[in-house]
Amino acid sequence: MKYKKIADFWAFIILLSGSAFMMAPFVWTLSTSLKDRRNIFELPPKWIPDPVTFSNYVNVWKAAPLLNGFLNSATIAAFVLVIGILVSAMSAFAFGKFDFPFKNALFLGLLGTMMIPYSVVMIPQFVGFSRLGWVDTLLPLIVPGLFGNIVVIFFLRQFLSSSLPNELVEAAKIDGCSFPRIFWTIAMPIMQPALAAQAALSFMGIWNDFLGPLIYLHTPERQTIQVLIASMQSMYVSSSNYPMIMAAAVISMMPVIIVFIFCQRYFIESLAISGIKG
Amino acid sequence: MRSGYRKKELAWIYLFVSPPVLGFLIFGLTPMLFSIWMSFHKWDMLSQPTWVGLANYRDLLQDERAYKAIFNTIYLMIGIPIGMFLSLVLAVLMNRKIPGITAFRTIYYLPVISPIIAVSILWQWILNFDYGLINNFLWYTFGIPGPNWLGDPDWVKPSLILIGLWSGIGGTMVLYLAGLQSISSTYYEAAEIDGAGRWHKFAKITVPLLSPIHFYVIVMGIIGAFQSFSQIYVLAGDGGPEYSGATIVFYIFQHAFKYFRMGYASAAAWVLGIIIFIATLIQFKLSDKWVYQE
């Protein structure tokens, strides 16, 4: 029993010092963003800014159309989340609860697409979308997402197989319930926690996506927040204006951190479930 | 009557599964075939594409930078086993009844969800040669002059690995924690009766029973490493000093969207695709030998 107490104590100490290492970059960023540009080169570095100034945030907000960046990122996320996840839920329901010709071939084929790296399809997709005149619009980032995502389908199908009993589907059929109604009134409510988990994960993926938006979006007003921040970085790093860059980084992190803190349970659950089952 | 219902049902089923299938045909298969075609052509998207046969592949095999990019990408995978070890240690420590577990979990997980661009930007400042936090810490605490992390070709890759560890271990840790909690205590009780010590129980029960998670982390880690791009774009603008930070995807990106060599970049993308495919296949083959199945 005594051993256990001592071990718990050391575990706590190690975790605590590890947390310091994990948190230090965030705290340092916040601290730099609140410093005056002249004070960042003080040695040894000071953690607490003196004087504290918010002018970097004001300047950064003026220097780039960050509000547009947020709106563009949010537009992509809204369309892909609402339509893409609904579509994924529909096919997960069909794949998980019904038999039909070519079912396994189709499903395995879709799973195989997970093996295609984005860099292989990125160039031909760019050529195609530029023919359509979609470059410098959000469409190339939205439209492919509307067709559902095999990772989400796989996850939801696993979820349905353990939480929606086949007998329930059969009983509903006998009662004359139509296929779409079974989906909408029985399967959807059951899938709710899994849908929330997938929505939370997808939101992070879309919000933090960089390569796609970088290729397609060229006008600052049409760029996503990540592309805007990255171009600010290359602009200010040469002049060593670190407080400005750090303020921009803090602004771009805020939404995800807020979403994470409110939906933490969903993230960690879904990550754990998809990891073990995957 | 029944068969009428079944017919209707089948129609609905095919309607429900059609979007992802269509999506695959439009945004997966067609681009892939087009990309094969492009890889045999020379094309800048402005003039007409000209057939060059295997010239793109030949040039690729002769470009020293392509080899550097492949080497760098594989070098960065050193971070995978280090990250697995650290995450497992953290997960074991957290799998105890000690105060503040939820807070710890949140803190370690925070870098995982942070946008990679912001993460790269903040590490660029922390790794700054003269004024960065790490070099100042080394100097004022131990009197060691720190390296020029992102400016020295020998230190760029270790820097990238360090950043990768910081932003990745929280995710792997959560996976291991879930795995640890699903191991039945009967295994440990049986081992205790046989007189197994703590270390033995860990090495002979915990580690092997977590093998599906080891496998998942390795497969996803390798696929992820082969695709790494964003942090390179921010931290090593033109591929870093002596191209020491460029990865394969960065190389492809440069050729496609900087030099507009669409055919050449497609050839490079296919080489990457085939490397990923073979690497994943090998892992699945090997997994029969060591991954524990219930």
Chai-1 contact restraints between the chains, C-beta under 6 A:
chainA,res_idxA,chainB,res_idxB,connection_type,confidence,min_distance_angstrom,max_distance_angstrom,comment,restraint_id
A,D8,B,R96,contact,1.0,0.0,6.0,A-B,restraint_1
A,D8,B,I98,contact,1.0,0.0,6.0,A-B,restraint_2
A,A11,B,L93,contact,1.0,0.0,6.0,A-B,restraint_3
A,A11,B,R96,contact,1.0,0.0,6.0,A-B,restraint_4
A,A11,B,I98,contact,1.0,0.0,6.0,A-B,restraint_5
A,F12,B,I98,contact,1.0,0.0,6.0,A-B,restraint_6
A,I14,B,L93,contact,1.0,0.0,6.0,A-B,restraint_7
A,L15,B,L93,contact,1.0,0.0,6.0,A-B,restraint_8
A,L15,B,F104,contact,1.0,0.0,6.0,A-B,restraint_9
A,S19,B,I107,contact,1.0,0.0,6.0,A-B,restraint_10
A,M22,B,I107,contact,1.0,0.0,6.0,A-B,restraint_11
A,M22,B,Y108,contact,1.0,0.0,6.0,A-B,restraint_12
A,M23,B,I107,contact,1.0,0.0,6.0,A-B,restraint_13
A,P25,B,L122,contact,1.0,0.0,6.0,A-B,restraint_14
A,P25,B,I126,contact,1.0,0.0,6.0,A-B,restraint_15
A,W28,B,L133,contact,1.0,0.0,6.0,A-B,restraint_16
A,T29,B,L122,contact,1.0,0.0,6.0,A-B,restraint_17
A,F41,B,Y131,contact,1.0,0.0,6.0,A-B,restraint_18
A,P44,B,N136,contact,1.0,0.0,6.0,A-B,restraint_19
A,P44,B,Y140,contact,1.0,0.0,6.0,A-B,restraint_20
A,P45,B,N136,contact,1.0,0.0,6.0,A-B,restraint_21
A,V87,B,P19,contact,1.0,0.0,6.0,A-B,restraint_22
A,M90,B,F16,contact,1.0,0.0,6.0,A-B,restraint_23
A,S91,B,F16,contact,1.0,0.0,6.0,A-B,restraint_24
A,S91,B,V17,contact,1.0,0.0,6.0,A-B,restraint_25
A,S91,B,P20,contact,1.0,0.0,6.0,A-B,restraint_26
A,A94,B,I13,contact,1.0,0.0,6.0,A-B,restraint_27
A,A94,B,F16,contact,1.0,0.0,6.0,A-B,restraint_28
A,A94,B,V17,contact,1.0,0.0,6.0,A-B,restraint_29
A,F98,B,I13,contact,1.0,0.0,6.0,A-B,restraint_30
A,F100,B,L10,contact,1.0,0.0,6.0,A-B,restraint_31
A,F100,B,I13,contact,1.0,0.0,6.0,A-B,restraint_32
A,L110,B,P20,contact,1.0,0.0,6.0,A-B,restraint_33
A,T113,B,F24,contact,1.0,0.0,6.0,A-B,restraint_34
A,T113,B,G28,contact,1.0,0.0,6.0,A-B,restraint_35
A,I116,B,G28,contact,1.0,0.0,6.0,A-B,restraint_36
A,P117,B,G273,contact,1.0,0.0,6.0,A-B,restraint_37
A,P117,B,I276,contact,1.0,0.0,6.0,A-B,restraint_38
A,S119,B,V249,contact,1.0,0.0,6.0,A-B,restraint_39
A,S119,B,I252,contact,1.0,0.0,6.0,A-B,restraint_40
A,S119,B,A269,contact,1.0,0.0,6.0,A-B,restraint_41
A,S119,B,L272,contact,1.0,0.0,6.0,A-B,restraint_42
A,V120,B,S35,contact,1.0,0.0,6.0,A-B,restraint_43
A,V120,B,A269,contact,1.0,0.0,6.0,A-B,restraint_44
A,V120,B,G273,contact,1.0,0.0,6.0,A-B,restraint_45
A,V121,B,P31,contact,1.0,0.0,6.0,A-B,restraint_46
A,I123,B,A256,contact,1.0,0.0,6.0,A-B,restraint_47
A,I123,B,M262,contact,1.0,0.0,6.0,A-B,restraint_48
A,I123,B,A265,contact,1.0,0.0,6.0,A-B,restraint_49
A,I123,B,S266,contact,1.0,0.0,6.0,A-B,restraint_50
A,P124,B,P31,contact,1.0,0.0,6.0,A-B,restraint_51
A,P124,B,F34,contact,1.0,0.0,6.0,A-B,restraint_52
A,P124,B,S35,contact,1.0,0.0,6.0,A-B,restraint_53
A,Q125,B,P31,contact,1.0,0.0,6.0,A-B,restraint_54
A,P144,B,F27,contact,1.0,0.0,6.0,A-B,restraint_55
A,F147,B,P19,contact,1.0,0.0,6.0,A-B,restraint_56
A,F147,B,P20,contact,1.0,0.0,6.0,A-B,restraint_57
A,F147,B,G23,contact,1.0,0.0,6.0,A-B,restraint_58
A,G148,B,P19,contact,1.0,0.0,6.0,A-B,restraint_59
A,G148,B,P20,contact,1.0,0.0,6.0,A-B,restraint_60
A,F179,B,E9,contact,1.0,0.0,6.0,A-B,restraint_61
A,F179,B,W12,contact,1.0,0.0,6.0,A-B,restraint_62
A,M204,B,I113,contact,1.0,0.0,6.0,A-B,restraint_63
A,N208,B,P115,contact,1.0,0.0,6.0,A-B,restraint_64
A,N208,B,I116,contact,1.0,0.0,6.0,A-B,restraint_65
A,F210,B,I117,contact,1.0,0.0,6.0,A-B,restraint_66
A,F210,B,S230,contact,1.0,0.0,6.0,A-B,restraint_67
A,L211,B,F229,contact,1.0,0.0,6.0,A-B,restraint_68
A,I215,B,F257,contact,1.0,0.0,6.0,A-B,restraint_69
A,Q226,B,P115,contact,1.0,0.0,6.0,A-B,restraint_70
A,Q226,B,I117,contact,1.0,0.0,6.0,A-B,restraint_71
A,I229,B,I117,contact,1.0,0.0,6.0,A-B,restraint_72
A,A230,B,I117,contact,1.0,0.0,6.0,A-B,restraint_73
A,A230,B,V234,contact,1.0,0.0,6.0,A-B,restraint_74
A,Q233,B,I121,contact,1.0,0.0,6.0,A-B,restraint_75
A,Y242,B,W125,contact,1.0,0.0,6.0,A-B,restraint_76
A,I245,B,I121,contact,1.0,0.0,6.0,A-B,restraint_77
A,A249,B,A118,contact,1.0,0.0,6.0,A-B,restraint_78
A,A249,B,I121,contact,1.0,0.0,6.0,A-B,restraint_79
A,A249,B,L122,contact,1.0,0.0,6.0,A-B,restraint_80
A,S252,B,P115,contact,1.0,0.0,6.0,A-B,restraint_81
A,S252,B,A118,contact,1.0,0.0,6.0,A-B,restraint_82
A,M253,B,S114,contact,1.0,0.0,6.0,A-B,restraint_83
A,M253,B,A118,contact,1.0,0.0,6.0,A-B,restraint_84
A,V256,B,I113,contact,1.0,0.0,6.0,A-B,restraint_85
A,F260,B,I113,contact,1.0,0.0,6.0,A-B,restraint_86
A,I268,B,V174,contact,1.0,0.0,6.0,A-B,restraint_87
A,L271,B,V174,contact,1.0,0.0,6.0,A-B,restraint_88
A,A272,B,V174,contact,1.0,0.0,6.0,A-B,restraint_89
A,A272,B,A178,contact,1.0,0.0,6.0,A-B,restraint_90
A,G275,B,L175,contact,1.0,0.0,6.0,A-B,restraint_91
A,G275,B,Y216,contact,1.0,0.0,6.0,A-B,restraint_92
A,G278,B,Y216,contact,1.0,0.0,6.0,A-B,restraint_93
